[in-house]
Structure formats: C-alpha cells, structure tokens
Amino acid sequence: MEDLSQRAQQELEKMDLVNFFSDEEEFAPEDQHMNEEPAPEDQQMNEDFSKVNIATEESFNDKHNQMRLYRMFYDNFFPYKLYFHWLNYDITPTKNFTHREFSFTLPNDIYIRFKSFENAELLKKEIERLQPIKIDIGAVYSVQPKYKKTVSEKAFKPTEKELVFDIDMTDYDEVRTCCSGGDICLLCWEFMTVAIKIVDQSLREDFGFKHIMWVYSGRRGVHCWVCDERARKLDNDSRKAIINFLDIIKGGAHVSRKVKLPNILHPSLKRSFEVVKQHFNPLLIEKMGILDNEESWNKVLDIIPDSTVREKLAEKWKDNYKCSANEKWDMLVKEEEKSEKKKKFKDPFLRDIMFQYCYPRLDVKVSTNINHLLKSPFCVHPKTLKVCVPIKPEECEHFDPITVPNLNTLRKEVMEFDQQQNTDAKLPDYKKTSLKPYIEYFDKFVKSLLSETIQSKRDAAEKSMEF
C-alpha cells in the first residue's frame, strides 16, 4: 500500500499555498508518557485522579493508524447534515454558510485559512479529501472567504458570527493544586462546572439569549456558542460590553487581589455568588486544599487588605499547623467580622476571595474579536483524539471528560456491536457507540434553531399579506 505520508505530500503540492497561515493556538509539547507502553486492559484507573492527557495507547503513536482513525471518523461519524443546518440556520444554503470561514489544520502543523463552501456536500468532500486533524470555525464575511484575494481589503469584512466564549483550565493554574498545564482530572473539572452554571445563567437571564450550546474542547476546557440571531449580529463593541459585564477577575500574576466588587452586588453577581458559595468549600477548601500548607494559605492571606488581620491569621495558622482547613477558614471568617465592625467603610474581602478562587476565567480576545477562530464542535482534538462533544448545561455536574469518546473507543465500540448483534445495515455507526447521546442532543439543538427560522418566515409572510 502506498505510504500515506507520501500521498499526503502529493495532496499538499496541489493546494494553493498562499492560503496557508499560522494559527494563534500552539499545540502543547508532547507529554513524556506518550511513548510508554499501555497499561494492561484489566487495570482499573482511579477516576477521581485520572488525567485527560495525551493519549498513551500504543496505537496513538502510529501516525498511519491515526490517519485511518480520522478517515473512519469523517466517513462514518461526523454529522455533516446537522452541522450544515446549524451554521446555515436554514434548510437551503444561505450566506450564513456559503460566506462562512473554515480553517483546517493538517498533519505537520500545516494550516489552511479562508476556506468556504457552497453547500454541505462540498464541505464533506473537502474534509474527506484533506483529513484535517483539527477544524476551526470563523466569521461570516461580506465576500465568500475563498475569494478573499480577488477583492480589496476594505471589501472583505466579517459581518457576523456567534457570540463565543473560551474557558481554559490553564487559566486556573494559580488556584488549582491537583494538575497544571494541559492536564485535568475530575477534581479540577469542577471549575468548568461552575463556569458553565454561572455564564449560562447570566446569558439567559441577563441578556435573554436562548440558543446556547456548550462544547467540551477535547482536552482541558469548554467553549460556548451563543447562536441567537441577535447575538450573531453583535459588533465588536457590543461583544466587549458583554464580556466587561461578565469578567470580574482583573490583574496578572503579580496582583494578589484580582477581585474588588462593590458592597452591594448587581443582581447577576448575587445569583453567581449563590453558585460560588455552593462550590467554594468542597472545591477549594477540601479538594484543592488552599489552606493545607503555608505556601497555599499565604496566597489567600495576601488578598486581605488589613495587615493586622493578615499577620494575626498567619501567626495563628502557623502555631496551629495541625488544625483542619475548615477550621482555618472559620478563623478567617471570625477575623473578618471583627475587622468590619471597627471600620466605617466596609470591605467584603472574604466574599471577593471566594469570587477570585471560583468565578469563571474568560479568554477576552476570543469573545470580543468577531473574526477570531474557535475550534469546531465534533472535530477531534489532535492531542487526545477525543471528540469535541456538546454538554447539556442542565446536566453539566454529571459531565465526565474522562469518558468522552475518542477515535479508538469509537472503532472498538462499532466492532463489538457488529460482532454481538445481527446489525441492520442502515443503522448509522454513531448509534452503535457512546457518541450517540451527543449527536442526539446536537440534533435537538439544531431543530430548535430551524423551527425558529421557519416561524420567523411565517410571521414575515403573514405580515406581507396584510398589505
């Protein structure tokens, strides 16, 4: 069989290299255990601490096997029709789809930008031809992106895109103690649960958005796609205003206190604080152990504005080193109460500490720049080979990133299903696998978008009839 790398090179030579670009996202370096032998199949992982990391299966090291897995996925699992209906917001092609930018990442870190397609079939053919290891989605432009170089720079402008959010676990490295970098576990994943709860509730209740889809990034975070027409048509300034409303954590690594809110909270922050209070103790005090050792608790003490309280607690905690983290927190609560009684101007720093450690950390640039690319739902993360599946916000507490299907598990599940049952030849492969509930949820989400489009067309037709 012809070597796949040679075939890939031949395909690349046919391409228009002018369209290649350098993506802003850099892949993390390969983890050391990438080349280790896989653990025995019967070895049970401790799920509380198991890492969503670079895949360790021996087959993942086989480049040719990876390409076969990608081909299997694009041939049998990628939901092209639903995907088209989602980005098109209609049944027949509209500018929402034909003028949309797609970006493909190919093996060897080759990037292609400003691809666009007339319909779902052409998109499918190109994906099956190129076999991208990552797909990114961009804005809808005034001119079809593939014709970008035929018009002036002023004529080629982004006109709309979903309001998107990117929440990455690496932004929590200063507060999480179980993992760092690209690693995550079920302990720190709770930060993502808190983020989904708070942002989703605010988008719905404060801004009135309805069509909101959360997606697992495939490795260490979540993405949010707000698909309401009103959200898609927001300009950059409006997007910045929404982000400024939601983003309360300010300051870099050298700033101790990153949250300073007014005494009386906005109703939105009051709701958010209820979520923070629910998760702060079990997540930060117990799981992250932010008061378990002097190095960690000093970070908390540095936030306290009153030096007298800070020094008093530092001495108490050092002298009572064996007291529990919950007991230390109770001491902090009592000291704040004493301090506040003496002050004319109140400073609820304890509340702000809870916000700083628990509140969502947003990537501002991703949300505020309409032409910013974001990884596509249902593409495959090139490091973990996990599928970027949607997350039901109402069930986000039960979402487990450890068990999200990857390309190897999908292949295995199909083989096992076909061996055990007399399979209907018409049964789609995704229905034989753990990918089924995610595609069914996506189908439901897309149908809600299409039904709104149909209703708006009926309303417009009825209105025109009145004249």
N, C-alpha and C positions, 0 to 999 in steps of 0.2 A: 504493500500500500504506500502511495506517495507520502512522503514526510509532510505532516501538517504545517510545520513551520515554514517549509518551502512554499506550500500553497498559500499560506497567509502572506508571505512576502510578495508573491505574484499578484495577489489581490491588491496589496498596498500600492504596487507600482502603477496600477490602473487608476488610482484615485487622483483627485485634484489636491495636491499637497498644499496649495495656497490656503486651503480651509483648515489646516491643522492649527492648533492653538495650545497654549499652556494653561491647563486648568488651575484654579486657585487652590484647590484642595490637593495636598500632597499625601500620598499613602504613607502610613506609618512603617518604620523599618520592620523587617521580618523578625518575629519573636524567636528566641533561641530554641524553644522546643519544637520548632517547625519540622526539624529533621529527626526527632526522636521516634522510636518505634511506638506504634499504637498500643494502648493498654489492652489486656485481654477483654474479650467481649463480655465476659461474665463479671468483670469488675464493676462494682456499683459506685457511682460518684456521689459524693456528699453534695446534694443540690443546693444547700444553703451557702456553700462556698465555691461551687463550681464556676469556672470562669467562661464568659463568652469571649473567646480569644481567637488567635489564628488557629485554623483547623489543624489538628495533629494527625489525622488519619494518613496513612502511608500513601493512599491514592491521591491525596491533595497535592503531594509533591510531584506527581506525574503530570506534566504540562499537557501531554496528549490526552490523558484521561480527563483533565479539566475541560478541554475543548469539546470532548464527547459529551460531557455532562451539560455544558452550556447548550450544545446543539439539541440534546434531549429536552432541555427546559424550553427553549424557544420553539421547538417543533410541537411540543405536547402540553405545555403548561401555561405559557404566557397568555393572559386574557386579552387578545388583540381587540376583539369586538367591543367589550366593555370599556377597555382603555380608550378606544376611539370615541365612544359615546360620552365618556367622562370629559375629555379635553375638547370635544366638539360642542357639547351642550345641546345636541340635536341629533336627529337620525341621519339626515343628509349632510354632506360636508359644508362647513361654514368657515369663515375666516378664523374662527377660534382654533380650528385645527390646521387649515391649509397655510396660515401665516404664523404658525407656532414654531419656535426654535426647539430642535432636539440636538443633543450633544452625545456623542458616543466615545467611550474610552475603549481602545483596542489593546491587545497584549503589547508588552514592551513600552507601556506608558505613552502610547500614541493617541492623541485627542483630536476629534473632529467636531467643529462647531458649525452652527448655522445650517443644519440640515432641516429640510421641510418636505412635506408630502401632501399630495392631493387627496389621498384617502387612506383608509386603514390597510388596504391590500398592499399599497406601495410601501408603507411603513413596515409591514410584515416582511415583505420581500427583502428590504434593505437590512433589517435586523437579522434575518436568516442568512443573508449573504456575508455580512460583516462579523456576526457573532460577537457583539461588544461585551466586554466584561463589566461595563457599567453604563447606565443610561441616565442622563440629566435632562431636565425639562427647563426651558427658558420662557421668555415672554412671547406674547402675540405682537407681531410687528406690522408697521404700515405697508411693508412690501414683503413678499414671501422671502424668508431668510436665505433660501438657496440662490436668490437673485440679488443678494446684498451688494455684490461688486459691480452690478450694472447700473446702480443709481448713486446719487450723491450721498454724502454722509448725513446731510440735513434731511434728506427724504427718507432715510432708513431710521425709523424711531420706534421704540417699544410703545405700544398703545394700551396694553392691559396684561394682567397676569393675576393669578390667585394671590391673595394675601397669605404669605407663608411664614412659618416660624421654625427655627432650628435650635434644638436644645441638646447640647452635647455633654456627656458625663465628664469630660476632661475639665470643663469649667467648674466642676465641684471638687477638684483635687485638693483644694485648700481646706475643705471641710470633711471630706470622706477619708477614712483611715483603713478601709479594707482593701482597696485597689487604687491604681493610678494609671494614667495614660489611657491606652486602648482597652484595658481590662475592665470588666464589670462582673458583678456577682448579684445574687438575689438580695443581699443586704443593701448595697448601694442603689440597686434598681428602684428602691422606694422613692428616691429623689425624683425619678421620672414620673412615678405615680402622682406625687404631689404636684409636679409641674402640669401634668395633663389636667388634673382636677381644677387647679386654680385658673389656668389660662382658658380652658374650655368654658368654664362657668362665666368668666368675665366677657369672653367673646359673644356668648349667647345673651347674657343678661344686661351687660352694659352697652353693647353695640348692636344687639338684635340680629346677629348672624345665625343662620340655621344649618347651612350645609358645610359642616366641618369634619374633615377626615384626618385622623391621627395615624401616622405610619411609623413602624419600627425601622430605624436606619440600617439595620442589618448587623450592627456591632455594638455601639456604645451610646445610642441616643434615640431621640424621636423627632419627627417632622410633623408639622401641622399645615394642612391645606384648607384655607377658607375659600369656598367655591361660590358663594353668593355673587350674583351679578354686580351688586353694589360694591362688594369687596374687590372684585376683579378690575373695576374701573377706577380704583383709587390711584391718585398720583403719588409721587414720592413724598411730598409734604404731608399728605393725609396719612400715609403709612407711618411716617416718623411720629406724627401726633399720637397714633395708637400705641406705638412702641414706647414713647415717652410716658404714656399713661400707665402702661403695664410694667415698665422696667424701673425698679426701685433700688437695685444694688449698684452703687456707684463707687468708682475708685479702683486702682490697680493693686498689685501685690504688696506695695509698701503702705497702703492705707489700712489702718486697723478697723476703724468703724466705717462700714460701707453703706449702712442704712441709718438715716436720721429722718424720721417721719414726724409730722405734727402730732400734738397730743390727741386731737380729735381726728379720727381716721375717716377718710372717704368711705361711703357705704360699700364700695367694691373691695377696699382693703379690709374692712370689717369682715366681709364674707371670707376673704382669703385667710385672715387670721384664724378663723374657726378651723380651716383645714390645717394650718400651721400648728395650732395647738393640739390637734388630733394626732399629728405625726411626730412632733418635736421630741417628746420624751422617748418613745420606743425607737425612733430612728437615730437621733443624735446622742442622747444620754446613754442609751443601752447598747445599740448596735455599733455606732461609730465610736463610743467611749470618749467623747470630747473632754470629759473631766477625769479620765482614768489616770493620767500621768501629768507631770509638771509641764512638759513641753506643750501638751494639748490645752491644758487649762490656762496657761499663760496667754494663749491666743484669745481666749474668752475674756480674761481679766483686762487685756489691753484695750478692749472695746469700752470698758467702764470709764466714764468721763471724770468721776470723782476719785482723785488719787487716794484719799483717806479710806474709802470703801475698798479700793483696789488693793492697797497694802494690807489692810486688815484681813481680807479674804485670803490673800497669798500666804500670810502667816498662819492662819487657821488651817488651811488645806495642807500646808506643809507639815504642821505639827500633828494633824490628824490624817496622816497619809493613808491609813487603812480604812477610813470611812468610805462608804459607797458613793458612787457618782450621784445618785438621787439625794443623798444626804448633803453633798456639796451644793447641789442645785438649790435645795431648801435653804441653806445658809445664805446663798446669793439672793434669794427672794426676800428673806427677812432683812438683810442689809439694805436692799433697795427700798423697802418700806420705811425703814428708819431714816434713811437719807432723804427720801422725798418729803417726809413730814417736816423736816427742818428747812426745806427750800421754798422760796417764794415762787420761783419758776420751775415747773415740773419738767423732768426729762425722763420719759419712759424707756430707758435704755435696755431694760430687761426684755421688753416686747420687741425692740429693734434687734437685739441679739438673736431672738427666735426667728425673726424675719430673715436676717442675714444668713443664718445657717440652713434655712429650709426653703426659702422662696425661690421660684424659678429663675434661672440664669439664662437670659436670651442672647442669641447672636444678633446684634442690632443690624449689621450690614446685610444679612440675608433677608431680613424683613423690609428694610427701607429702600433698597435698590430694586426697582421693578425688573431690571434686566439681569438680575443675579440668578445663576443656575442653582437648581436643587435636585438632589438625587430622586429618581422616579420611583413611585410605588411599583412593586412587583418586579423591580430589577434585582440583580443578585449582588450582594456585597463581595467585591473581589478578594477580600482577605479571608472572610469566614465562609464564603459560599452560601450564606443564609439569604433567604428571600425577604425582601423588604415588604412585610405584610401589614395590612391595616390593623389598628387597635380600636376596639369599641370603648369609647370614653367612659361609658357607664359600667364597664367591666374591667377598667384599667388595673384595679388592685389584683386581679387574677391573672394578668398577662405575665407570661414567663418567657423571657428572652432566651433562656437555656434550651427550651424545647421547640423553638421556631424551626420549621423545616429548612434543611439545606439540600443542595443538589444530590448528595449521596443518599440522604434519607428518602428523598422522593423516588429515586431509582429503586431503592430497596423495597419501599412500600408497594410500588407498582408490581415488581416481580413477585412479591409474596402474595399479593391479591390475586394475580393471574394464576399462580400455582394452586391456590386454595379454592378457587371458585371457577365455575363454568361461566366465564365472563361474556357479557353482551358486548359484541364488537363495537357497538355505537356508544358505549359508556365512555365519556371523556376520562383521560388518565387522572386529571386532578381530583375526580370524585373517588378515586381509589386511594387517596393519600391524605395526610394531615393538612394539606393545603386547601382542602375543600371548604371548611368553615370561613376561611379568609376571603376566598373568591365569592362565596355566597353573600358575605357581608358587603363586599365591594359592589356586587350586583344590586343589592338592596339600596345602597347609597346612590348609585348611578341612576336607578329607576326614579328615585325621589327628585333628582335633578331634571330628568327628562319630563316627568309629569308636570313640573313647574313650568318648563318651556312650553309644553302643549297647552297648559292652562292660559299662559300669557298670550299665546297666539289666538286662542279662542276669544279671550277678552278683547284683544285688538280687532278681531274680525267683527265682533258684536258691536264694538264702538263705531267702526266704519260703516256698519249697516244703518246705524241711527241717523247718519247724514244722507 
